[in-house]
């Protein structure tokens, strides 16, 4: 893929990433030949249905794919010019949590439940920076303050179960920013939170991006979150990138039939509310990654499918500047 970053090299450049999982029934390519760039100080959204491979992208960047059964089979993950796929586990620990941080979906499974939150954050700081316990504690209080947790000097002694879901998610963000990372990967950071808290968390991430100059990869299935909080979008389907564009261009003119279907499936106020009107759905099911059909992976669900779509898989086409699509209609 051509480098579409106009001003400078991207913070992260993924080229041909293929992440596979071996199962008793065969090999699954959870991410299949992915290319993308993340520009400095911007948010890139990755969107798609459950099982499309978007979370696997985040885990691949962090090199947290469980081996076995999974592994990065092909491709490069270039972070600040360094190929992460070539680094050892010891070398990755220098980067993971320090230069690249990840905010996971469920805080209660990602945070140690028997440690006060302040100790958890301080441990991360002391792992990456040679500082005293006292200084690490002060930085932990500062991190909690940055994520707008009230009375951080007191709440630092709280255990995760003593906090609400929204507060625990803020602790996850504090963990992610405590070492001033260059890149944050946020995997469904607002899942299971109510709408008000969701908006607060997303606003908090945006403020951190602007204050610290951090780049963010926002992984979600929610197009509304993508529209409001990203500068670029990758749409994934069955392990493949199917569309890649600046956010405004994607919502103004979605090209791939799958992207169009996703947008039509979003409920709109005053639309689809009459008794006889039904919400638009994408027909059919996501193909089994163990036995993919020949041709385009979306062909069986596509209302625009042609004979060629069922015979051979399309390559990426460049439509306009910064707008890529994998579809025979634009080849």
C-alpha positions as CSV (number, residue, x, y, z in Angstrom):
1,X,0.0,0.0,0.0
2,X,1.2,3.5,-0.8
3,X,2.0,5.7,2.2
4,X,-1.0,8.1,2.4
5,X,0.5,10.2,5.3
6,X,1.0,13.5,3.7
7,X,3.1,15.4,6.3
8,X,5.4,12.7,7.8
9,X,5.9,9.0,8.2
10,X,3.1,7.2,10.1
11,X,3.7,6.2,13.7
12,X,2.5,2.7,12.9
13,X,2.6,1.1,9.4
14,X,1.2,-2.5,9.0
15,X,2.1,-4.3,5.8
16,X,0.6,-7.6,4.8
17,X,-0.3,-8.7,8.3
18,X,-1.6,-12.3,8.5
19,X,-2.4,-13.7,11.9
20,X,-3.5,-17.4,12.0
21,X,-5.0,-19.8,14.5
22,X,-4.6,-23.6,14.2
23,X,-7.7,-25.5,15.2
24,X,-8.6,-29.2,15.1
25,X,-10.6,-28.6,11.9
26,X,-7.8,-26.6,10.2
27,X,-6.2,-23.2,10.0
28,X,-8.1,-19.9,10.4
29,X,-6.7,-16.7,9.0
30,X,-8.2,-14.3,11.5
31,X,-6.4,-11.3,9.9
32,X,-5.5,-11.8,6.3
33,X,-3.0,-9.6,4.4
34,X,-3.9,-6.3,6.3
35,X,-2.2,-3.0,5.3
36,X,-2.9,0.2,7.3
37,X,-1.2,3.4,8.5
38,X,-1.7,5.3,11.8
39,X,-0.7,9.0,11.5
40,X,0.8,10.9,14.4
41,X,-1.7,12.5,16.8
42,X,-4.8,11.0,15.1
43,X,-7.4,8.3,15.8
44,X,-7.8,5.5,13.4
45,X,-11.0,3.5,13.8
46,X,-11.3,-0.2,13.0
47,X,-14.9,-1.3,12.5
48,X,-16.8,-4.5,11.6
49,X,-19.0,-7.3,12.8
50,X,-17.9,-9.6,15.7
51,X,-15.3,-12.1,14.4
52,X,-14.1,-9.9,11.6
53,X,-10.6,-9.8,13.1
54,X,-10.5,-6.3,14.5
55,X,-9.5,-7.3,18.0
56,X,-6.9,-9.7,16.6
57,X,-5.3,-6.7,14.9
58,X,-4.8,-5.0,18.3
59,X,-3.4,-8.1,20.0
60,X,-1.1,-8.7,17.0
61,X,0.4,-5.2,17.4
62,X,1.0,-5.9,21.1
63,X,2.3,-9.4,20.2
64,X,-0.2,-10.9,22.7
65,X,-1.5,-13.6,20.3
66,X,-1.5,-16.8,22.4
67,X,1.0,-19.2,20.8
68,X,-0.2,-21.9,20.4
69,X,-2.7,-21.9,18.8
70,X,-2.1,-18.5,17.2
71,X,0.8,-16.7,15.6
72,X,1.7,-13.9,13.2
73,X,2.4,-15.9,10.0
74,X,3.3,-13.0,7.6
75,X,3.8,-9.3,7.3
76,X,5.4,-6.4,9.1
77,X,4.3,-4.2,12.0
78,X,6.5,-1.1,11.7
79,X,6.3,1.1,14.9
80,X,8.5,4.2,14.6
81,X,10.4,2.4,11.9
82,X,11.1,-0.8,14.0
83,X,9.5,-4.1,12.9
84,X,7.7,-5.5,16.0
85,X,7.3,-8.9,14.4
86,X,11.1,-9.4,14.7
87,X,11.4,-8.5,18.4
88,X,11.8,-11.0,21.1
89,X,9.4,-11.2,24.1
90,X,12.0,-9.4,26.2
91,X,12.3,-6.6,23.7
92,X,8.5,-6.3,23.4
93,X,8.2,-5.8,27.1
94,X,10.3,-2.7,26.7
95,X,7.6,-1.3,24.3
96,X,4.4,-2.9,25.6
97,X,2.8,-0.7,28.2
98,X,5.5,1.9,27.7
99,X,5.4,3.2,24.1
100,X,2.3,1.2,23.1
101,X,-0.5,0.7,25.5
102,X,-3.8,-1.2,25.2
103,X,-7.2,-0.5,26.9
104,X,-9.1,-3.7,27.1
105,X,-12.9,-4.3,26.8
106,X,-13.5,-5.6,30.3
107,X,-11.5,-3.9,33.1
108,X,-12.4,-6.6,35.7
109,X,-10.5,-9.2,33.7
110,X,-7.6,-6.9,32.9
111,X,-6.9,-5.4,36.4
112,X,-5.7,-7.5,39.3
113,X,-8.7,-7.7,41.7
114,X,-6.6,-8.1,44.8
115,X,-4.4,-5.0,44.4
116,X,-5.3,-1.4,45.1
117,X,-5.5,0.5,41.8
118,X,-2.6,2.8,42.8
119,X,-0.3,-0.2,43.3
120,X,-1.3,-1.6,39.9
121,X,-0.4,1.7,38.1
122,X,2.8,2.2,40.1
123,X,3.9,-1.3,39.2
124,X,3.6,-0.4,35.5
125,X,5.6,2.8,36.0
126,X,8.4,1.1,37.9
127,X,8.6,-1.7,35.3
128,X,9.4,0.9,32.6
129,X,11.1,3.7,34.5
130,X,13.8,3.5,37.1
131,X,12.0,5.6,39.8
132,X,11.4,5.3,43.5
133,X,8.2,3.8,45.0
134,X,7.3,7.3,46.2
135,X,7.7,8.9,42.8
136,X,5.7,6.1,41.2
137,X,2.9,6.6,43.6
138,X,2.9,10.4,42.9
139,X,2.8,9.6,39.1
140,X,-0.1,7.2,39.8
141,X,-2.1,9.9,41.5
142,X,-1.3,12.2,38.6
143,X,-2.5,9.6,36.1
144,X,-5.8,9.2,38.0
145,X,-6.2,13.0,38.1
146,X,-5.7,13.1,34.3
147,X,-8.6,10.7,33.8
148,X,-10.8,12.9,36.0
149,X,-11.2,10.5,39.0
150,X,-12.2,12.7,41.9
151,X,-10.0,12.7,45.0
152,X,-7.2,10.7,43.3
153,X,-5.0,10.7,46.4
154,X,-7.8,8.9,48.3
155,X,-9.1,6.7,45.4
156,X,-5.6,5.4,44.8
157,X,-6.2,3.0,47.7
158,X,-9.4,1.6,46.3
159,X,-9.7,-2.0,45.0
160,X,-11.3,-2.5,41.6
161,X,-14.5,-4.0,43.0
162,X,-15.0,-0.8,45.0
163,X,-15.4,1.2,41.8
164,X,-18.2,1.6,39.3
165,X,-17.8,0.3,35.7
166,X,-17.0,3.8,34.4
167,X,-14.4,4.4,37.1
168,X,-12.7,1.1,36.4
169,X,-12.5,2.0,32.7
170,X,-10.9,5.3,33.7
171,X,-8.4,3.3,35.7
172,X,-7.7,1.3,32.6
173,X,-7.0,4.6,30.7
174,X,-4.8,5.8,33.5
175,X,-2.8,2.6,33.2
176,X,-2.5,3.2,29.5
177,X,-1.2,6.7,29.8
178,X,0.9,6.5,32.9
179,X,4.1,6.1,30.8
180,X,3.2,8.7,28.2
181,X,2.8,6.2,25.3
182,X,3.1,7.1,21.6
183,X,0.2,4.8,20.6
184,X,-2.9,3.6,22.5
185,X,-5.0,0.7,21.3
186,X,-8.6,1.0,22.6
187,X,-10.5,-2.3,22.1
188,X,-14.2,-1.6,22.6
189,X,-13.4,0.8,25.5
190,X,-17.1,1.7,26.1
191,X,-18.7,-1.8,25.9
192,X,-21.2,-2.4,28.8
193,X,-21.2,1.3,29.8
194,X,-24.3,3.4,29.7
195,X,-24.5,6.2,27.1
196,X,-23.6,9.0,29.4
197,X,-20.4,7.3,30.7
198,X,-19.6,6.2,27.2
199,X,-19.6,9.8,26.0
200,X,-17.4,10.8,29.0
201,X,-14.8,8.0,28.3
202,X,-14.6,8.9,24.5
203,X,-14.3,12.6,25.3
204,X,-11.5,11.7,27.8
205,X,-9.6,9.7,25.2
206,X,-9.9,12.6,22.7
207,X,-8.6,15.1,25.3
208,X,-5.6,12.8,26.1
209,X,-4.8,12.5,22.4
210,X,-4.8,16.3,22.1
211,X,-2.9,17.0,25.4
212,X,-0.2,14.3,24.9
213,X,-0.1,14.1,21.1
214,X,-0.8,10.3,21.3
215,X,-2.1,8.3,18.4
216,X,-5.1,6.0,19.0
217,X,-6.5,2.9,17.3
218,X,-10.1,2.7,18.3
219,X,-11.6,-0.8,17.8
220,X,-15.4,-0.9,17.8
221,X,-18.5,-2.2,16.1
222,X,-20.3,1.1,16.7
223,X,-20.4,3.4,13.6
224,X,-21.6,6.3,15.7
225,X,-18.5,6.1,17.9
226,X,-16.4,5.9,14.7
227,X,-18.1,9.0,13.1
228,X,-17.6,11.2,16.2
229,X,-14.1,10.1,17.3
230,X,-11.8,9.2,14.4
231,X,-10.0,10.8,11.5
232,X,-9.5,7.6,9.5
233,X,-11.5,4.3,9.3
234,X,-10.7,0.7,8.3
235,X,-13.7,-1.5,7.6
236,X,-13.0,-5.2,8.0
237,X,-14.9,-8.2,6.9
238,X,-14.0,-11.9,7.4
239,X,-10.4,-11.0,8.2
240,X,-9.9,-8.7,5.2
241,X,-9.8,-5.0,4.8
242,X,-12.7,-4.0,2.5
243,X,-12.6,-0.2,2.8
244,X,-10.1,2.4,4.1
245,X,-10.7,6.1,4.0
246,X,-10.7,9.4,5.9
247,X,-13.8,9.4,8.2
248,X,-15.6,12.2,6.4
249,X,-15.1,10.6,3.0
250,X,-16.3,7.2,4.2
251,X,-19.5,8.5,5.7
252,X,-20.1,10.9,2.8
253,X,-19.6,8.3,0.1
254,X,-19.3,4.6,1.4
255,X,-18.2,2.5,-1.6
256,X,-18.1,-1.1,-0.5
257,X,-21.6,-2.8,-0.3
258,X,-20.7,-4.1,3.1
259,X,-19.9,-0.6,4.4
260,X,-23.2,0.6,2.8
261,X,-25.1,-2.2,4.5
262,X,-23.6,-1.3,7.9
263,X,-24.7,2.3,7.6
264,X,-28.2,1.4,6.5
265,X,-28.4,-0.9,9.5
266,X,-28.0,1.9,12.0
267,X,-31.3,3.0,13.6
268,X,-32.1,6.6,13.0
269,X,-34.4,8.9,15.0
270,X,-37.7,9.3,13.1
271,X,-36.8,6.5,10.6
272,X,-37.9,2.9,10.8
273,X,-40.3,3.8,13.6
274,X,-43.6,3.2,11.8
275,X,-45.3,-0.1,12.5
276,X,-44.8,-1.5,9.0
277,X,-41.3,-0.3,8.6
278,X,-38.4,-2.6,9.6
279,X,-34.8,-1.9,10.3
280,X,-32.5,-2.7,7.4
281,X,-30.3,-5.8,7.8
282,X,-27.5,-7.4,5.8
283,X,-28.9,-10.7,4.6
284,X,-27.1,-14.0,5.2
285,X,-24.2,-15.0,7.5
286,X,-20.5,-14.2,7.8
287,X,-18.6,-17.0,5.9
288,X,-16.9,-19.8,7.9
289,X,-13.2,-18.8,7.9
290,X,-12.3,-22.5,7.8
291,X,-14.0,-23.0,4.4
292,X,-14.1,-19.7,2.6
293,X,-15.9,-19.6,-0.7
294,X,-14.0,-18.7,-3.9
295,X,-14.1,-15.1,-4.9
296,X,-15.2,-12.1,-2.8
297,X,-16.0,-13.1,0.8
298,X,-19.0,-10.8,0.8
299,X,-20.5,-12.1,-2.5
300,X,-23.1,-14.4,-1.0
301,X,-24.6,-11.5,1.0
302,X,-24.1,-8.7,-1.6
303,X,-27.1,-7.4,-3.6
304,X,-24.6,-6.1,-6.3
305,X,-22.7,-9.4,-6.8
306,X,-21.6,-10.3,-10.3
307,X,-20.3,-13.5,-11.7
308,X,-16.7,-12.4,-11.3
309,X,-17.4,-11.8,-7.6
310,X,-18.0,-15.5,-7.1
311,X,-15.0,-16.6,-9.1
312,X,-12.1,-14.5,-7.9
313,X,-11.3,-12.2,-5.0
314,X,-10.9,-8.5,-5.9
315,X,-7.7,-6.6,-5.1
316,X,-7.6,-3.2,-3.4
317,X,-8.6,-0.3,-5.7
318,X,-7.7,3.3,-5.1
319,X,-10.8,5.5,-5.8
320,X,-9.8,8.9,-4.6
321,X,-6.9,10.1,-2.6
322,X,-6.9,8.2,0.8
323,X,-10.0,6.1,-0.2
324,X,-9.3,2.4,-0.9
325,X,-11.9,-0.3,-1.5
326,X,-11.8,-4.0,-2.2
327,X,-14.6,-4.5,-4.7
328,X,-14.9,-5.6,-8.3
329,X,-17.3,-2.7,-9.0
330,X,-14.4,-0.3,-8.8
331,X,-11.6,-2.5,-10.3
